[in-house]
Amino acid sequence: MNNDTSLCTAMIAVMVWILTFVFIFFAVKGCAEDGTGYQSPDWAHQHTQGEP
């Protein structure tokens, strides 16, 4: 019984970590696409101006 509880807790913790990581990843990606994010807007401007 005790092992089962700790395993369940560990799985929940892993799920929370994954959800947090995915949320941060998409947030940074969205900001980068807007040109106001972490990544230098170099590639964003290049991508926009590259198309006629």
Helices and strands as residue ranges (DSSP letters): H 2-34, H 42-50
